[in-house]
Structure formats: C-alpha cells, structure tokens
Amino acid sequence: MQNQEQAVVFDEERAATYDERFAKLAPLRDTLHLLTRLVLADLPLNARILCIGVGTGLELIYLAREFPQWQFTAVEPAPAMLEICRQKAEASGIASRCTWHEGYLDSLSVSEPFDAATCLLVSHFFMKQEERRNFFGQIAARLRPQGYLVSADLASDMSTSSYQSLREVWTRMLQYAEYPEQTIKDFLDSHGRDAAVLPSHEVSAIIASSGFDSPVLFMQTLFIHAWYAIRP
C-alpha cells in the first residue's frame, strides 16, 4: 500500500477524537460489523484474521469479542491510530491475540496464510485502478484457498443523478453528525480527487480481477458499499 500521505493525516489529536467524531453515525458502522461477523461466521474456531488499515480497531475489537479464539494481525500506517487500537485491545483483554504492524501491507512479513482479511474504507484511496488491483492482489496472496476478503469502500457513478441525490443525503448525514461545514465540503470535494469513487460494478470487477471469485455486494449505506469475496 503506497499511499504514504494517508498516515500523515491522522496525528495524535485527530486520532484521539476519531471515534468520538463518528459517534452519532455509529449505527452505520455497527451494521457493517454485524454483517461482517455473519459473513465470516463459518471460519475455523482458531481463525487468523488480517485487518488492513485497521485505524482505531473497532472492527477488530468487535470480531475478537464475538470469536474468542481468533487471532488478529493489525496493519496500520498511522502510528497514532495504531496506538489507540493497541490501547483498546489491551482494555478489552484481547491484546494477547493481536500482532501489530505499523506500516503498509507490502511491508508485512510473510507468514502462514490468513483465513480472512478485512479492508474497510481503504482501497478507494488508490486513485489508479492498477494500484488498487495490485493491492487486492497482495491481499489474495496472503489468504489461504477459500479465504475471505471483506472490503468496504465509497462507490457510486458520479455522472448520474443518483449520485447527486445521494450527495445531498450524505451532506445531511454529516450535518447530523455535527461536522463543520468546511469539513463537509472537503469530504465531498475529495470524491474523484483523493478518493476513487467508482461505480459499484467497476469496484467489483477490480476485486474479481485480483485473484478472487466474483464479489458479493452484501451492504450499502449511501455511498458506502461492502463486498465479500473468496479466494478460489
């Protein structure tokens, strides 16, 4: 994962308030976590899970509580975010089941294949499709056969009226969450500039061309789409 600038964005102050700022939108996050749990429910009791771009670790903590024998490898390039993830894991009593990697996926040491990987709101930061395809290919290479990928990203056809309509609702969502108007504008201006907001079928095709079976779209909340795919 080569988008080095992303690590700079999350300094200690922003990392410390990251979860708090999203608190009013927690139902969206919780829905994704619950559905991810259901998708991965048939993994082995001692499954090994790779969490890429883990941030403050909310999906890791949730899955660790639901599956008390799973082992996790947390990959995160922002030191402040990874430290909060580590602190949350220690407070939850699950740190002994976690391995921490400060950096990107391509610098993670080779290990035994993982049973599943989560990648939530990460791949849309690859603006070039070939880089995004390579990223998913790196994930596939680290999974066992029949291993799962769960990926969530922003997706929409920005040329359509549906995109414009959802953009209005997205704005209301951020206003409801009490984001400053300038922050809301910055989020929206990032579409197509700093975040590759592609039509859903194009994202699905990128995943499928990276070493996975055809992805299954299992959730959509406004622009956020989530797929699961299996390495054949």
Steps between C-alpha positions, in 0.01 A plus 500: 500500500686802375274793590746633757320832548211330679713431808577868541133597521437323829716680757453434872228760546288383208554135584391556861167654392439283192244263653330777695444704185319206340295416809165621363550283191584187701192308371652500150828361631327248725296367209817438300665325795199276561473398136875437484464272802226305321700471177801360688307285746602168341876556538700262722486552876866608498482707182773750416365840390692773317360850568639745244480872572362407841488859628385510864408134479124501541436207265789306653367550855149402394607182322738405782216519750271296279761232426718454810757269338571697183845652451545841338773684310437874494658700217491881528742764366399780742685453832243696702211292368681171558585603857133566575415162349759339726363680807144392418616141457676506836195651672281231342730220609572380148848642439662158549321385183628792293812570296573861409656628179563872461525544126342383179399160378796462268741531795326236713719195558401180324306266729264205485195578284211683664145368508350844429591864448303815575566819307249769598506839325855456375523401134321807365813701587676332208417737218647282224310180427819300446627599847165401648507167316854437625390577856219244486743257337733537798210414729408194295861379516486504881176299527461125505289340223133569583611791718270801523546865414258752653546840338301821540551817301329806360338418166263677264471610138588866538353583158143411601211676667498224762845610610383858536197391701712284731747787533222712649409227749869447580524871578203474736666202667817696571299799619309268733835380633586867569794525265614856416380624162855529369572139597185389319606691191847346517351149525282555195774671300723196558273281284685426181803700615632330814254210509433284193120496512421252222176327403435194711539258210844642419623448856361147490683434174829624646466261794408210270804566281732489802478132586149466641172344393226744403440725804162508671363843588351445846443854625447856384457804722486806274844511327654226714486159332626175651591180317628161598701282267670163524846405377443191284 
